[in-house]
């Protein structure tokens, strides 16, 4: 069995009451069944209001799961005035639900490997991404977990190879992060085309098919192919004016439910007001503002390259996933990145500054808002687009 994790994984420490964006507010905090049974036998600590019979009564069912019922201010009732958890202060960490104990850690379990990640919906994780712009992923064998390394050229190992290549592409510094993402998506769609053309189950991952795929992957590692792809893509004209409005519509669509539920009011109010006025702005003015903003935004390429690499590593390859899932998650990452950049653009128009703290908190916020479950991602894609697998041009368009 192999353990795999980013080199900064063990450096993560919750900043507790020093956190600029606590996870104890405006978020669904799941309570697992085992914890809920434990809570039925415990009374809440002092100063938790309203007073109830036991801690389980501070939970509710929502979206097919049991969660902590937030108060009228959308804050966890167990959070005290010093922004510390009353449960931890009174009982220790063992009383917490699995979600609270584990967050922002995420573990993907495969038959031959366990992969550990840190989710970017925590500002302390963004700090680590900034600290490690060229983060390496450490792999080590362990005898403590049953399982054996998968050495065959299976679909899983094929996807691992794809992820490894695309992670390397995202790290390339000769292109900015969004250009890297365009190149990656183009290559992923080419693999998807090969898979669709060879959909016979007897042929899939046969020796002949493996040879064809291996040839493609080998070419993806060559600078020659990468340069040819980059040159071809750079010559494709882009409609920057239309892209501004599409990016704005995507941002509004992704934030609609949160606004309706009264969540993240303080963070969203001003940018949503500005977003709704965008179509009234003069196009020439908007294009000039976007150009100036991009000049400022480009100074943070290293951070976004690190962020997008981490997203590819953690989100694209899931247990029981296939190439379509991989591609859909690339699209979701593009939507996430577009929303982050649009939020920052709208804020910049009003405030004229782009600080690290603003960028970090925006990444954290958008990642919380887009932290959908797998089924919900597919439902969103099916509702909003003609096909869950996009044409390359659309991803390139929203990344313009």
URPE-V327724 format. One record per helix or strand of 3 or more residues. SS is the DSSP state (2 for helix, 1 for strand). FROM is the first residue (numbers start at 1). TO is the last residue. If there is no record, write none. Layout:
SS	FROM	TO
SS	FROM	TO
//
This chain:
1	2	6
2	9	11
2	16	18
2	33	39
2	55	58
1	59	62
1	65	68
2	86	91
2	93	95
2	98	102
1	105	109
1	113	118
2	123	131
1	137	141
2	155	171
2	177	197
2	207	220
2	223	234
2	240	260
2	265	280
2	283	315
2	323	351
2	356	369
2	374	384
2	392	398
//
